[in-house]
Amino acid sequence: MPRIYVVGIGPGNMEDMTDRAEKAIQDADVIVGYYTYIKLIKDYFPHKEFIESGMTKEVERCELVMKLAGEGKNVALISSGDSGIYGMAGIMLELMNKSKSQIPVEVIPGITAASSAASILGAPIMHDFAVISLSDLMTPLELIYKRLECAAEGDFVICIYNPKSKTRCDYIIKARDIILKYSKESTPVGIVRNAGRENEEYNITDLKNMLDYKIDMFTVIIIGNSSTYIENGKIITPRGYKID
Amino acid sequence: MPRIYVVGIGPGNMEDMTDRAEKAIQDADVIVGYYTYIKLIKDYFPHKEFIESGMTKEVERCELVMKLAGEGKNVALISSGDSGIYGMAGIMLELMNKSKSQIPVEVIPGITAASSAASILGAPIMHDFAVISLSDLMTPLELIYKRLECAAEGDFVICIYNPKSKTRCDYIIKARDIILKYSKESTPVGIVRNAGRENEEYNITDLKNMLDYKIDMFTVIIIGNSSTYIENGKIITPRGYKID
């Protein structure tokens, strides 16, 4: 019986990949994924067969995985970060259900972008947090703004995924405006690009100045809560331990 | 120059640990941690020195780490899950700042409990989510309830950490009541105990019936949003892809 693995590869370097993810890729006859993610790991698995696929081709990609597994192959479908957080696990399981396939699917979690970005910035998400994607490809923009409003009102640390694309330049401006209704201008903000990848860079700033930095699709933004502070170039959200 | 690693070991099995976490533990002269977490990994590193420490001894534990590093040793301070999410990274960095120590600290992320629990349940957190701990040891209970209210109002998938302890039996009842103000009784709920560990077990139920299941300190609860559904024994929160 063939297997389908939905593998979270983490940020994209081998060091931050789990053993289980690595073993699943080694066990697969074919590895299928978005070409940007394939590029990140291809050189680590030189003897493997890879099939690249374009963005917005998620449904076709899963159908290809089912076809290959139907031919008896073990297939690894890769996602960057965690396969279960804005990754490929959901759509893969949905299609398996629809086709009433009996092929076993194993979902393998990975280090999600909020975790890798946080580790670079210090310890900004030591407490309750919300993760919100600004991509409105499949989510109404009003719902995204409502979630930002609720997260800010609840004084959550807020992790923003997909903050900006070529066609969505102003969502992050509106997002910041919403958060500023509840949070001070001095609230610490960390902006991490290419976390754990080539050309990794990060900036530590605040809500007032955050829009002065480069923000794009490869960026994760972490906005502190009312307790968050910056010290020694690190962002820290204290959990409340008493330090004398 | 010695180093301090704050290592997220993931759920506690070697398969879900990253290579970087494993290398840091191998590179350490001493591994320090809460005894429950030491127990999970001790056998994998038979030649290492471990120092166990009790719960609520977080500050003392970090002071011990600083002392050992001050003696020239490489020290790994371990957290289960992600060291940056309710883990030891924050308090370690706070104490380093306070003591003006120059010893480098590397924060190493791991698979957080929400990710491991989700992978067992199917794909419940494919969309915007909030993580909330019900522990009020260091957080006012009113703030915890307010965050639950905001997260439910924003239709976030909600991941609840530390849902219940011996002294906190009724917070989860109140939490459910709050969420029911905004969500249907049929909203899918996944309850995972000992994710990725010995005696792992999970139940898939709904808001109406969730309190009939065993919930304790080793449990993570994932509550769906208004789109979440159960099919073939898996919880799925669709991201909105069109499936014909």
Contacts between the chains, C-beta under 8 A, distances in Angstrom:
chain1	res1	chain2	res2	distance
A	8	B	115	7.7
A	10	B	18	6.9
A	14	B	19	6.1
A	15	B	18	6.7
A	15	B	19	5.0
A	15	B	20	4.0
A	15	B	23	7.3
A	16	B	18	5.1
A	16	B	19	7.5
A	16	B	20	5.7
A	16	B	109	7.2
A	17	B	18	6.3
A	17	B	19	6.5
A	18	B	10	7.0
A	18	B	15	6.7
A	18	B	16	5.1
A	18	B	17	6.3
A	18	B	18	5.4
A	18	B	111	6.7
A	19	B	14	6.1
A	19	B	15	5.0
A	19	B	16	7.5
A	19	B	17	6.4
A	19	B	19	7.4
A	19	B	22	7.8
A	20	B	15	4.1
A	20	B	16	5.7
A	22	B	19	7.8
A	23	B	15	7.4
A	58	B	241	5.7
A	59	B	241	5.6
A	59	B	242	7.2
A	59	B	243	6.3
A	82	B	111	7.8
A	82	B	115	4.9
A	82	B	118	8.0
A	83	B	119	7.6
A	84	B	115	6.1
A	84	B	118	4.4
A	84	B	119	5.4
A	84	B	123	5.6
A	84	B	124	7.8
A	84	B	125	5.9
A	84	B	126	7.0
A	85	B	115	6.9
A	85	B	118	7.6
A	85	B	125	5.7
A	85	B	126	7.2
A	85	B	129	7.7
A	86	B	126	6.4
A	86	B	127	7.3
A	86	B	239	7.0
A	87	B	126	7.3
A	89	B	119	7.4
A	89	B	122	7.4
A	89	B	123	3.9
A	89	B	126	6.8
A	90	B	123	3.8
A	90	B	126	3.7
A	90	B	236	5.6
A	90	B	237	6.5
A	90	B	238	6.0
A	90	B	239	5.6
A	91	B	238	7.8
A	91	B	239	6.8
A	91	B	241	5.0
A	91	B	243	7.8
A	92	B	123	7.9
A	93	B	122	5.7
A	93	B	123	5.4
A	93	B	231	8.0
A	93	B	232	8.0
A	93	B	234	5.7
A	93	B	236	5.5
A	94	B	236	6.1
A	94	B	238	6.2
A	94	B	241	7.4
A	94	B	243	6.0
A	95	B	243	6.4
A	96	B	232	7.8
A	97	B	231	4.9
A	97	B	232	5.4
A	97	B	234	7.9
A	97	B	236	7.9
A	98	B	243	6.1
A	107	B	118	7.7
A	107	B	119	4.2
A	107	B	122	7.2
A	107	B	123	6.6
A	108	B	119	6.6
A	109	B	16	7.2
A	109	B	111	5.2
A	109	B	115	3.9
A	109	B	116	5.8
A	109	B	118	7.0
A	109	B	119	4.5
A	110	B	111	7.3
A	110	B	115	7.6
A	111	B	18	6.7
A	111	B	82	7.8
A	111	B	109	5.1
A	111	B	110	7.3
A	111	B	111	6.8
A	112	B	112	7.5
A	112	B	115	6.4
A	115	B	8	7.7
A	115	B	82	4.9
A	115	B	84	6.1
A	115	B	85	6.9
A	115	B	109	3.9
A	115	B	110	7.6
A	115	B	112	6.4
A	116	B	109	5.7
A	118	B	82	8.0
A	118	B	84	4.4
A	118	B	85	7.6
A	118	B	107	7.7
A	118	B	109	7.0
A	119	B	83	7.6
A	119	B	84	5.4
A	119	B	89	7.4
A	119	B	107	4.2
A	119	B	108	6.6
A	119	B	109	4.5
A	122	B	89	7.5
A	122	B	93	5.7
A	122	B	107	7.1
A	123	B	84	5.6
A	123	B	89	3.9
A	123	B	90	3.8
A	123	B	92	7.9
A	123	B	93	5.4
A	123	B	107	6.6
A	124	B	84	7.8
A	125	B	84	5.9
A	125	B	85	5.7
A	126	B	84	7.0
A	126	B	85	7.3
A	126	B	86	6.5
A	126	B	87	7.3
A	126	B	89	6.8
A	126	B	90	3.7
A	127	B	86	7.3
A	127	B	133	7.7
A	127	B	139	7.4
A	128	B	130	7.2
A	128	B	131	6.2
A	128	B	132	4.8
A	128	B	133	6.3
A	128	B	139	7.8
A	128	B	144	7.9
A	128	B	147	5.4
A	129	B	85	7.7
A	129	B	130	7.2
A	129	B	131	5.5
A	130	B	128	7.2
A	130	B	129	7.2
A	130	B	130	4.4
A	130	B	131	7.7
A	130	B	151	7.0
A	130	B	154	7.8
A	130	B	156	6.4
A	131	B	128	6.2
A	131	B	129	5.5
A	131	B	130	7.7
A	132	B	128	4.8
A	133	B	127	7.7
A	133	B	128	6.3
A	137	B	240	7.8
A	138	B	239	5.8
A	138	B	240	3.1
A	138	B	241	6.8
A	139	B	127	7.3
A	139	B	128	7.9
A	139	B	240	6.5
A	143	B	155	7.2
A	144	B	128	7.8
A	146	B	154	6.0
A	146	B	155	7.9
A	147	B	128	5.4
A	147	B	154	4.3
A	147	B	155	7.3
A	147	B	156	6.4
A	149	B	154	7.5
A	150	B	150	4.4
A	150	B	151	6.9
A	150	B	153	5.3
A	150	B	154	3.2
A	150	B	156	7.5
A	151	B	130	7.1
A	151	B	150	6.9
A	151	B	151	7.9
A	151	B	154	6.5
A	151	B	156	7.9
A	153	B	150	5.3
A	154	B	130	7.8
A	154	B	146	6.0
A	154	B	147	4.4
A	154	B	149	7.5
A	154	B	150	3.2
A	154	B	151	6.6
A	155	B	143	7.1
A	155	B	146	7.9
A	155	B	147	7.3
A	156	B	130	6.4
A	156	B	147	6.4
A	156	B	150	7.4
A	156	B	151	7.9
A	231	B	93	8.0
A	231	B	97	4.8
A	232	B	93	8.0
A	232	B	96	7.8
A	232	B	97	5.4
A	234	B	93	5.7
A	234	B	97	7.9
A	236	B	90	5.5
A	236	B	93	5.5
A	236	B	94	6.1
A	236	B	97	7.9
A	237	B	90	6.4
A	238	B	90	6.0
A	238	B	91	7.8
A	238	B	94	6.2
A	239	B	86	7.0
A	239	B	90	5.6
A	239	B	91	6.8
A	239	B	138	5.7
A	240	B	137	7.8
A	240	B	138	3.1
A	240	B	139	6.5
A	241	B	58	5.7
A	241	B	59	5.6
A	241	B	91	5.0
A	241	B	94	7.4
A	241	B	138	6.8
A	242	B	59	7.2
A	243	B	59	6.3
A	243	B	91	7.8
A	243	B	94	6.0
A	243	B	95	6.4
A	243	B	98	6.0
